[in-house]
Amino acid sequence: MELGLRLSQKQTLKLVMTPRLQQALKLLQMPSLELSAHIEQELLTNPLLEIDETAEASTPEPEAPESSEREVSPDDTELDSGRNDLDWSEYFDDGFAYADGGRAEREETEFFERVPVGHATLADNLTEQLHLLDLDEETMRVAEYLIGCLDDQGFLAIPLEEVADELAIDVEAALRALRRVQELEPPGIGARNLPECLLIQLRQRGEAAGLAAAVVEHHFEAFKQKHYQEIAKALKVEASDIQEVAHEIATLNPRPGAQLAREDARYVVPDLVVDKIDDQYVVSLADGSVPRLRVSRQYRDILRSSARNGEAESASGGTTGGATAAGEAAPAASPANARAAAKEEEVKFVTEKLKSANWLIQTIEQRRRTMVKVMEAIVESQIDFFESGPQALKPLTLQDVAERIGMHESTVSRVTTSKYVQTPRGLFPLKYFFSSGLDTESGESVSSKMAMGRIRELIEKEDRKKPLSDQKIAELLRKEGLIVARRTVAKYRERMGILSARLRKEF
């Protein structure tokens, strides 16, 4: 085999992700609230952009011009990048005047910043309770330090020995302070592990010597695996007694600090709305938080005056060019030349910002149209869901929707990511309407979500003393005409967080 260096040519075809194409794809994937924040940032960085308060927030028509309906492609990434003779007037809205840079016809609206309601943290709440106790100064100091070492669930996050070393005290002193912290509310706070957390709660209930405490203290690992018969044999009781203990332990709180360390609720804002109007389902955008944009007219005079100056210079360019060609010296720098150079830089800046603004406006409008088209295709495919409910959900993939609307599958994926739709049947993520299919004996396909719902119903109605195995559930579904394997039932059951038949068994 001969080794050496060679030169060769190879022709390849690849997609070049230009910055503008990347921006278009990023905007397509953004939810409405995130897009609003992005627009606010663009308004700060691009002086040619402004909010169009005269535009009506209407849903884009499904049938749009071809230039707006096509997907973003590398050929579209540089809009008119080669044009120098732009018609600036087409970007401006005649009939909207400015006075000294202010909006003369703008309605004055005062906005108030929404300040979130504050709430006490877990450490604040526990420290306030601690100061109500009659403690000496040293114990108070150690207890306050221990409260600062609790995690959000209320457990001590570091070993007690490390606390003692940090505070230069013995472990017994640290343990005494921890016992006082464990007396605070909610019960179970300050525990070093889950069994201790449950024991603290049982002790405060006055059940420290009961059967539940014995199970937690000596047989917790077996209890987690639901080996009730093994525990019953060790404690010389009936398995049904351990079952009752399990119900009692289930009433305890395994994360006592979570109720005080909770974060503010996060509200879901729909991006689309589906309404039923005259027996027809109509799709509309719910992007009221996304402002309509337009190009500002403040810079019109700069561009028009630049165009007039350019024409004047072109008319006198022949004489100047001849003088230079004859060998005459170039004119010395003058204030007029400096002003002309500054004007040229100004026009160049405005031109770049204008192209960026126009691209952003077109991309946002294309995003609106694409979202409506995708949702309309989903409604057409899942019309039975909107009429009858989740049990009528059909199998649907991203490829199915992409073929229906004539777009790429990746575009549909970006549209449906992190977006929600408000329907007559509730609020759903767009991904909810997509699922794989299962065959039936009649030759039709049903949604995997429908199969999961049926599995849940069978388990909820089963005899707890004789729970249904995965194989039995598969046989029952087959009798109903649904072809599903045992391993598929197990996969769906685990996805729904349902235990196996052995762990669901009661005595």
N, C-alpha and C positions, 0 to 999 in steps of 0.2 A: 504494500500500500504506500503510495507516494504522498509525502507530507509537504505542504508548502502554502504560500499565500497566493490567493487569486482574487481578481476583481470580477464581479458579476453584477448584473442588473436584474431586478425582480419587480414586477408590477403587482401591487396589492391595492385592495379597496377597503378603506376603513372610515369610520365615523369620527370626525374631529369635533371634540367637545369645546367649542369656543366659549368665552366667558358669557356671552349673551345667551347662548343655548343653555348653559348651565343655570343661568338666572331664570330662564323660562321654566325649566324643569323644577327648579326649587320653588318657584311661585305656585306651580301647579299642585305641588304636594302640601303646601301650607294650609292649615285650617284658617277660618275667617279671622279669628282673634290674632293669630300670629301674622297673618297678612296685613292686618291693620297696623300692627307695631312696625312692620317692615316699611309700610307706606309712610308712616310718621317719620321714620329715619330718612327716607328718600326726600321728603319735603324739606328736611333740614339741610341736606347736602346738595340738592338741585334747586337753584333759585327759579328755574323755568317751570317747575311744577307747582300747581296750586289746586285746591279743592274746588270742584265745580258744584256750587250749591244750587245752581239752577237746573241741574240734570235730575231727571226723575229716576228713582231707583226701581226700574222695571226689569222684569226677567227678559233676557235676550231671547229673540225669536229662534225657534229650532232651525228654520231655514235661513241661514246667513249667507252672505256672499262667499264665493269660493275662497277668496284670499283670507277670510277669517276662519273658515271651517277646517282648512287643512291643518295637519299637525305641524308642530315646530320641526323644522329640518335645518341642516347646515346651510342650505341655500338661502334660508330666510334670516340667518343670524345677523347679517349686515344689511339693514334696510337702507337702500339708496346710498350706500357708502361711497359709491363712485360719482355721485352727482354733486356738482359744484353750483349749479344754477337752480337751487331750490326755490320754490315759490313759497316764500315765508308766510304770505297772507293766508294760506290754506290751513295753517296751524292755529290761527287766532279767531276769536269769536267777536265779530264786529257787533257793536251794540252794548258792550260792557266796558265802561270807561273807568279810568283811574284818576285820582287827584292827589298829587304829591305822594304817589306810591301807596295810598290808602284806598280801601274799597269803599267807593262813595255809595254804591247801591247795596251794600251788604247789610243784612239785618244784624243788629247787635245782639249777641247771645252770650250770656255769662255762664261759664262752666265751673263747677266746683269739683275739686279732687275728691275721689272716694277714699276715705281713710278707713282701713280695716279696723274692726272692733277688737281690742286687745283682750287677752285673758291671762290669768295667772298660770305660770308654768308649774310643773310638778315640784321642782325644788322650792319655789316660792310658797306653794301650799303646804308642803311638809315643814318648812322652816317656821312658818307662822304657827303651826300646831306645836312644834317643838318648843317654842318660846312660852307656851302656856303651861309647860311642865315645870315642876320644881326640881331643877337639876343644878349641880354645882358647876362652877366655871369650867373645870377641866372636861367633864362629861359633855357639857354643852359644846365646847370647842370640837371635840372628837365627833360628836353626833352631826354637827353642821358639816364637817368634812365628809362624813359618810354619805350624807344626803347629796352632796355634790358629786359623789362617785356612783350614783344610781343611773342606770340607763333608762331609756324611754318606757320600758316595760316595768320598771320598778325594782329590778334586781341589782344587787351589788356587783359592779362590773370588774372589780379588782379583788385579789385575795386579801383576806384580813391581815395576814402577816405583812404584806406590803404596806398597808395602811399604818400598822404599828411602827414599821421602820421609818416611814415618811414623817410621822408625828413624834418619833423618839419616845414611844410608850411601849408597855408590854402588851402582849396579845390579849391577856385577860381584860385589861382596861378597854381595849378596842371592842372586845366582845360584849362587855357591859353596856357600852354606848350603843352598839348595834341592837341589843335587846330593847333598848328604849326607843330606837327608831322603828323597830318592828311593832311597837304598840300603837303607832300612828295609823290614821285612816288614809286610804282604804286598806282593809285587812290583807295581809300577805306582803305588804311593802317591805323592802329591805332584805328579802330572802336571797340566799346565795345560789339556790337552784330551785327547780320546780317542786321536788318533794318537800323541801323546807317551806316553800310558799304555801303549799296545800296544808301542811301541818299547822302553820301559823293560823290559817283560817279556821281549821277544825278546833284548835285550842281556844280561839276567841269565841267559838260557838259552844264551848264547854264539852267538846267531844274528844278531848286529848287521849282518853283511855278507851275509846270505842273501837269497834271493828274496822271502821274506815281508816283511822289513824294507824292501826297495826298493818293494814294492807299497804298504805303509802310508805310507811317507814321501813318495812322489812321485805315487801314483795312488789316493789314498784315496777321493776323491769318486766316481771311476769304479768303484772296488771296491764301494762301498756300493750302487750301482745295478746291480751284477753285470754290468758290461760287460766280461766276461772276454776276449772276442776282441780288443777294443780295447786292453786292457792287454797281452795277449800279443803283439800286433803291435808295441806300443811297446817292450817289453822283449825282443823277438825270441826268444820262447819259444812253446811250444804252449799252447793254451787249457786242455788237461788239466792242465798244470803250475800254472796259475793256480787251477784247481779244487782241486788238492791244497793250495795255499797257503791257500785259503779254509777248508778243513777244519782246517788248522793254526791259523789265526787264531781259529777258532771255539772252540778250547780255551783261549784267553786270557780273562782276567777284565776286562770293561769297567767294572766298579764295584768296585775292589779294597777300598775302605773299608767297603762295605756289610756284609761278614761280621763286622766288629768293631763297627759302629755299629748293629747290629740292635736292634730293640725287643723287649720281652718278648712272647711268643706270646699271642695273643688267642684264648681258647677260646669256641666256640659252645655255648650252653646251649639245648637244645630246649625249646620251650614246650608241645609236644604229643607224644604217643606213640601209634603205631599198632601193635598187637600182633595176631597171628593166633592165635585161640583157638577150637579145635573148628571149623576151616574157616570161621570168621567173623573179620572184621577189626574189632577193637574200638578205639575212640578214647578216650583218657584224657588228662587234663591232666598236665603235668610241671612244675607250679608249686609244687614243694615249698618253694622259697625265698620264696613269697608267703604271709605268715601270714594266718590267718582272724581277722577282727576282730569285736568286739562292743562294746556300749556299757557303760561302767563303772557299777557300782552305788554308787560312792562318793558320788554326788550325789543318790541317791534320797531321803535324808532331807531335803535342802534343798528338793527339789521337792514332796515330800509335806507338809512343814511349811508351805511356801508356799501349797499348795492349802487347808490347814486355816485358815490365817490369812486367806486370801481369802474363805472361806465365812463366817468370824466377822465380818469387816468388812462383808460384804454384809448379814448379819443385822442389824447395828446401823447400817447406812447411812441408813435412813429417818429416824431421830431426828436424826442429825447434819445431814442435808440440810435438815430442817425448821428447825433452829436457825439455820442459815446463811441460809435464805430469809427468816427473821424479821428479819434485819438485825443479828444479833449479830456481834461482832467475831470473826475467825478466831483460833484458839488460837495463841499464840506458839510459835516453834520450840522444841522440847525434845529432850533426848537420845533419847526414844522415837521422835519423828518422824525424827530422823537415822538411827536404826537401821532404821526401816521403809524409808526411802529407799535405804539401803545394801542392804537385803535385796532390794528390788525390782530394783536394778541387778544383784545377784548372780543372781537368778532369770532376768532377761533374758539375761545372758551364757550361763547354762547352757542356756537354751532355744535360743539361736542355735547353740551348739556341738552340741546334741543333734540338731537338724535337719541340720546339716552332717555329723555322724557317720553318721546314718541314711542320708543320701543316698550317702555314700561306700561304705558297706557294700552297699547295694542295687546301686550301679553296678558294683562289683567282681564281685558275684555274677552280674549280667547279662552282664558281659564274659566270665566263665567259660562260661556257657551258650552265648553267641554263638560263641565260638571252637570249642566242641565241635560245634555245628551246622554251621558252615562246613567243618570238617575232615571230618565225616561225609559231607557232600555231595560233597567232593572225592574221598573214597574210593569212593563209589558211582559217580562219573563216571569215575574212573581205575582201576577194579578190575582191568583187564587189565595195567596197569603193575605193580601189587602182585603179580600172578600170574606175569607173564612178563618184566618188566623195562622199561627205558627205551624199547626199540624198540616197545613197545606203547602208548606214551603217545598219548592222543587229544587233538584240539583242544578247548580249554576256555577260556572267557572269564569275567570277573567277572560279567557279566550272566547267564550260564547258572547260576552258583551262586546269585546273588541271586534269580532266579526260582524256583529249586528250594526255597529255604528261606523265601521270602516276605519278604525284606529288601531294602533299597536297595543299589544297586551300590557306593555310596561306603562303606557299612558293611562290605561284604566286602573292599573295598580296604584299609580301615584294619586289619581283622583280619589280613590276609595280609602286611602291611608289616613288615619286620624281624623276622619270626618264623620259627622252624624246627620241623621235625617229625622225630622219630626213627622210622624205619620198619624192617621186616625187610630192606630193601634199602639201608639207609644213612640218613644224615642229609641232609635237603634243606630249602632255604627253601620256604615255602609258595608263593612266586611261581613256583617251578620247574614246578608242575603246570598253569600257565596258558600257553597258546600259541595262535597263530593256526592255521588249517587250510589244507591244500592239497588240491585235488581230485584224484581218480584216475579212470582210464578206466572203472572199475566203478561210478562214481557216489558212492563213499564219500569221506570226508575223513580225512586223516592229519595228525598234528601236525607243525608246522614243525621241532620238535626232532628228530623221527625223520628228517626229510629232511636236516637238518644232519648227523646221525650217519652217514647213508648217503653224503653227499658226502665226509665225512672218510675213510670207509672206501675209497672209490674212489681218492682222492688218495694214501692210504697204500700202496695196491697198484699204483700206476701205474709205468710205466717212467720212471726219472728222466731218461733221455736224450731221451725223447719224452713230456713231461708232458701231461696232459689239459687241454684248454682248457675254458673255462666252457661253450661251446656243445656240446662233445663230452660233457661231464658231463650237461648237460640232455638230450641225445639218449639217453644210457644210462639215465637215470632214466625217460624216457618209455617206453623199451622194457620197463621194469619196471612200467609202469602208472601212474607218478607224473607228473602234468602240472605242469611247472615251466619257467619261462622262463629264458633265459640271464642276464638281469639279476638274477633272483632267486637264481640260483646264485652270481653274483658278490657279491650282498649277504650271503648266508649265509657265503660263504668269507671275506670281510673281517671279518665278525662273529666268526668263529672264529680270526682272526689268521693265516690261511693266505695265502701269497704267490700271485701270479698265475703262470700257466704259464711265462712268460718268465723270471721270477725263480727258479722252481723247477728250471729246466733245468740238468743237469749234463753235463760233457763227458768 
